[in-house]
Amino acid sequence: MGFLLKSLLVTAFLVSVSFGELAEDLRSIGVPALYVELQDTMIVISISGSLAQGDSLLKHYGGIFYSVTDSIIEGWGICGISVKIEEATLVFQRSDMVLMFEQLSEIDDDAVIADWVLNHTRVFRDSD
């Protein structure tokens, strides 16, 4: 097996292990994560749930957001977040993640940060 192929397989294995760990971490804090994957520069997390869950969905989204930003702070490349639910996808784009780190790094008020994140999250309804 060539060196490049071995390197790619090892990298793929390590990435799948870390995403598996992220899914387990999310489940341990009560987020019903089904799977986690990387698509381009976007972390895609599928959870059971729907827009009708209201506050529960926001709580799950917050848990995902803070878990992913903790991982980014620990060394992951900055990327966006996509949360798939039954009939929609919530997207926090890479550009907004960069802005958040630049503009909100000195704000300690979690409510202000949460409001900013929600105002920059886009909701795309899946068509039937």
NORLINTA-V33599 format. One record per backbone hydrogen bond with DSSP energy under -1.0 kcal/mol. CO is the residue of the C=O (numbers start at 1). NH is the residue of the N-H. Records with the same first field share a line. If there is no record, write none. Layout:
# NORLINTA-V33599
CO->NH  NH
This chain:
# NORLINTA-V33599
2->6
3->7
4->8
5->9
6->10
7->11
8->12
9->13
10->14
11->15
12->16
13->17
14->18
15->19
16->20
17->21
18->22
19->23
20->24
21->25
22->26
23->27
24->28
26->31
27->30
31->33
32->48
35->46
37->44
39->42
41->80
42->39
43->82
44->37
45->84
46->34  35
49->86
50->53
51->54
53->56
54->58
55->59
56->60
57->61
58->62
59->63
60->64
61->65
62->66
63->67
64->68
65->69
66->70
67->71
68->72
69->73
70->74
71->76
72->75
80->43
81->92
82->45
83->90
84->47
87->126
88->85
89->124
90->83
91->122
92->81
93->97
94->98
95->99
96->100
97->101
98->102
99->103
100->104
104->107
109->113
110->114
111->115
112->116
113->117
114->118
115->119
118->121
122->91
124->89
